[in-house]
Amino acid sequence: TGWITCAYTIYAQSFGQRRVSPTDANLIYSMQPLFTALFAFALLGESLGPTGYLGGSFIASALWIVTKGENNDKSSRKENILD
């Protein structure tokens, strides 16, 4: 069963990466710890301690800062093209 799950995850990852930009793929992979914590809470009933919440907030804040900067870069590029 390990072969099947490993093969599927590698296939699914390469399938998805072909359809999104490298930046978007990196942002999605950066959210893995957040998704892991959410699934552990939902499926296993686990809970986070204070350091877990702090780490999650750092990850979420970093992702927000990066995506906010990316949106500003895209809008400035569009303005330069129109000029």
N, C-alpha and C positions, 0 to 999 in steps of 0.2 A: 504493500500500500504506500510505502514511502516513495517508491519510484513514480507512482501515478501522481501523487500530490506535488512532488518536486517538478515533474515534467509539465504538469498543468500550470503551475505558477510561473515557470519560465516562459511557457507559451503565451499565457495571458499578459505577462509583462511586456514581452516583445510585440504582441498584437496591439496593446494599448499605446506603447511608445511610438509606433508608426503613425498614430492618428493625432497626436498632440505635439506641441512645440517642446523643445528641450527644457525651456524655462518652466512651462506648466508641469511637465513630468517631474522635475526636481521639486517643485512646490508640493505636488501630490505625495511624493515619497517623504518629504519633510514632515508631513502630517501623520505619518505612520504611528509615532508614539501616542498621539491623541486618539487615533482610532483604536489602538490597542487597549488603552485605558477605558474607552467607552464600551468596547465589546466585553472586556473583563467585568465591568460593572453590570452590563445588561445580561450577560449570559451566565456569569459565575457568581454574581453578587459581591464582588470585591469592592473595596473602597480605597481611596487615596488618603495619604497623610498630608500634612501641611507642605512638606517638600515636594510631593507629587503635584499638588495644585500650583505651587510656585513654578516648578519646571514646565508644567503645561501652559501656564500664563506666559512664560518666556517664549515658548515655541509659538504660541498663537500670536503674541505681539510681534515677533520677528516676521512671521508670515504676513501679517497685516502691513507692516512697514514695507516689506519688499513688494507686495502687490500694489500698494498705494503709490510707491515710487515708479513702478512699471506703468501704471495708468497715466501718470503725469508725463512720462517719457513718450508714450504713444500719442498723447494729445499735442505735445509740442512738435513731434515729427509731422503730424497732420497739418499743423499750422504752417510749418516751414514748406511743406509741399504745395500748399495753396498759395503761398506768397510768390 
